[in-house]
Amino acid sequence: MNDNPSHDRAAEWPLDSVVAELRQVRHEWRKQQGRERDLGSRELPALHAVHEVVDDLCGILFPMRLGPSDLSKESEDYYVGHRLGHALTMLHGQVMLELNYRGQGVSQADHDRDARQRVRAFALLLPELRRQLDQDVVAAYRGDPAATCVDEILLCYPGIFAVIHHRIASVFYRSGLPIIARIVSEKAHSVTGIDIHPGATIGRQFFIDHGTGVVIGETAVIGDRVRLYQAVTLGAVRFSEDDAGGLKKGEARHPIVEDDVVIYAGATVLGRITIGRGSTIGGNVWLTRSVPPGSNITQATLRQTR
């Protein structure tokens, strides 16, 4: 008598033929992509591993707020040191995977040395990252009359959740680790509905209020003390093509938003235009031209200038 009825049921399905056909599809895809070389193991960083690293980093940066519920101030340094060691060790493994994936003709020893240098450099940036995030939290508290304390901002506001992840992702992106960076940013995107490309440059005291539907493109440049509301898009107005008809990569195609700008809900700002310092962009505005410092742009003013 078979004690495992699920095994009997599995025998009903055409497993062998499906597995063989899937193997063939993978082979065809890898051949098309020029990936026929056998790395012998996993090729890319793992989502769950990078997510675990980021969760650890959030607790390391804000141990008494985003760390474990039973943590005391007396054990704060021990917790930070213990989790930091764990997070950096895991991060090293994921960096190795990305370097291996991108590297051709480079030895494992060289990749290991490179990965250790990048992870060490990242660790040394954490104190400054915490200082930046403290300014973002204060900016959110000052910018929202409904906020009762800075701790509420840190614990509850999706905009701060997204900014924390962006600040981390941005370091990876600028370290030449775009896949890890994108995994980090998409983690925040999936939770909050706020889509910030890790390549975007964002200044100090940045605040996204409410947040759902905000999109910030790869080459956007945002100054200090900028405030965005929900459903704001800082996007591209068009995409250049190369001679083969493919989209060109890396061109500056997103807006520059100077210091002290406020962009209200539903505004769409497209192209490599400049929003001058101290300007206010009203709700639901569609803007594809630069505006000088101190501008106050509403749907009414746009109609008047046509």
N, C-alpha and C positions, 0 to 999 in steps of 0.2 A: 504493500500500500504506500502511495506517495504522500508524505506529510507536507508537501509544499504545493498546494493547488495552483499557486500563481505560476509555478514553473510549467505546469501542464498547459495553462492558458497561453503562456508565452510561445509555446511550440506551435500554436495555431497561426502565428503571424509570419509573413515572409521576411524574416530578419536577415538571413544571409544575402538575399538579393538586394535588399535596400541598403545594407551596409556596404556591399560591393559597389553599388551605383553611387552612393555618397562619396566613397573613396575616389571614384573616377571623376566626379564633379570637382572635388578638392584638387585633384591632380591637374585638371584642365585650368582651374582658376589660378593655381600657383604658377603654371606654365605661362599663362597670359600675363601675369604680373611680374614675371622674371624672378620667381621665388622658389626655384627648384632645388637650390642648395639645401642640404639637410642640416639644420641646426641641432638636431638630436634632442631637443627639449622644447619647452614653451618658448614662443617667439616674442610675445608682447607682454607689457605689464598687465597684471590682473586687476580687474575692477574692485573685487572685494578686498584685495591687499592694499591698494591705494586708498580706498575708503577707510580702512582701519587706521592707516597712517594719519589721515586727515582728522579722524575723530580723536586720536591720541593728541595730535597737535592742538586741537581746540581746547582740550583739557589742560595741556601743558601751558598754553598761553593764558588761560583763565581758570586756574585750578579750583578756586573756591566757588566758581559760578558754573563752569562747564565740565568740571571734573566729577569724581564719584560723590554720591550723596553723603557718605559717611566720612569725608575728608575733614581733618581739622587743620588749623593754621600751624600747629606744632609739627605736623607731618607733611606740610606742603612741599618743602624742598626735597624730601625723600621721594614723594610721589612724582614730582617733576623730573627728578634725575632718573628714577626707575622707568617711567613711561617714555622719557626722551631716549634712553638707551634702546628700548624696544622699538620705538618708532623709527629711529635712524638706522637701525639694523635692517628692519623691514624695507625701509626706503632704499637702502643700498642695493638690496636684491632687485627691486623694481627698476632702479636706474640702470643696473647692469643689463636687464632685459631690453630696455629701450636702446641702450648703446649697442648691444649685440645686434639688435634688429636693424639699426641704421648703419652699423660699421661694416666695412668690407676690407679684408686683408689686415685687420688689426688683431693682435693676440689677446687672449683672455686676460693675461697679466696686465696689459695696457688698459683694457677696459676696466678692470678692477681698480687700478690706480686712479683712473679718471673718475670713476664712480665715487670712490672714497673722497677725492678732492671736492667734488660737487656737493656731496652730502655734508661734508665738514663746513664748506662755505655757507650752505643753507642754514646749518645749525647756528653759525655765528651771526646770522641775520635775524634770528628770532627775537632778541631784545628790542631791536629797532622796529620789527614788525608789530610787536606788542604796543610800542609807543604810538605808531600810526593808528592802530585800531582803537586805542584809547581816545584819540582825537576824533575818530569817526563816531564813536559812541557819544561823546560829548556834543558833537554837531547834531546828532539825531535828537538828543534830549533837548537841546536849545531850539531845534527846528520844529518840534511837535508839541503844541500846547496840551495835548492829551497825555503826554508821558509824565508819570509820577516820580520816576527816579531813573538813574543811569542803569541800575541793575535790571529794571524792566526792559529797557532797550536791548541789553545784551541777551537776556533770556528769551524774549518774546518776539522781537521784530525781525521779519523776514529780510528786510533790507540789510540789517547788520549781519545776519547769517550769510547772505550772498557776498557781502563785502569781505568778511573774514576769509571765505573761500577764494574770492578773487585775489586778495593780497597774497595768499599762499600760492595760488596757481600762477600768478604773475612772476613770482620768483623762479618757478620751474620753467616757465616759458622763456624767460630771458636767460636761463642757464642752458638753453638748447635741448629742453626735454618737453616738446610740445604735446606728446601723447599723454604723459603723466599730468601735465597742466590741464589738458582738456578733460581728462577724467575728473579732476578736482572741480573744475568749473561746472561740468554737467551734473555733478552730484548736487550742487547748490541749485542749479536750474530745475532739476527734477523735483526738488523739495519746495521751492519758492515760486517758480514760474518766472524768475528773473534770469535773463540770459546775458551774461557778461563774458565776452571772449577774453581768454587770458592774455591776449596780446594788447588789449586796451590799456592806455596809460591814464591813471587816475590819481589826482593830487590829494592833498590833505583835507581832512574834515569833510568827507563825502557822505551825503545822506540820500538814501532812496526811501521815500515815504510810501507806505502801502506796498508798492512794488510789483504786484502781479502784472505780467505782460511787458515789463521793461526789457528792451533789447539794446545792447551796446556792442558795436562791431569791433573787429580786430584792430583797426588802425585809428580808432577814435582816441582823441587826446582831451582829457578833462582836467581843468585847473583846480585850484583850491577853493574850498567852501562852496561847492556846487551842490544844488539840491534838485532832484528829479522826483516826479510823482509817477503813479501807476500808468502803464501802457505808453510810456515815452519810448520812441525809437530813435536811436542815433545810428543810421544805416547808410547804405550806399545807394546812389541814384542810378548808377549804371555800372556794368562790368565790362572791362576791356578784354578783347580776345587777342590771342597770339596768331601767328601765321597759319597754324594748323586748325584754328577755330576753337581752341580750348580757352578757358578763362585764365587770364594772367594772375599769378599769385603775388601777394605781398605789396601791391600798389597801395598808396595812401588814398583811400576812397571813402573814409568816414569823417564826420565833423570834428572840428576843433572847438571846444567849449572853454572859454576863458574863465578867469576867477570870478566868483560871486554871481554866477548865473543861476536863475531859477527857471525850470522848464516844467510847466504844469501838465496835468493828466491828458493823455491822448495825443500829445504833440508828436509830429513826425519830422525829424530833421535829417536831411539826406545830402550826401555828397561831401566832398572835401571843401566845406565852407567853414567860415569862422563866425561864431557867436561872440560878439564883443563883450568885454568885461562889464559886469554889473547889469547885464540885460535880463529882461523877463520875457519868456516865450509863453503865450497864453495857451489854454487848453484847446486841443483839437486843431491846432495850427499845422499846416503843411508847408514846410520851409525848405527851399532849395537854393537860396542865395545868402551870402554873408550879410550880417547886420553889424553896424558900428557899436562901440561901447555905449552902454546906457540906454539901449533901445528897449522899447516896450511894444512887443509884437502881438497883436490879436488878429482874429479873423477879420475884424472890421478894418484894421489898418492895412492888412494885405489887400483887401478889396479896393481900398482907396488908392493904392499905388499901382494898380493894374491899368 
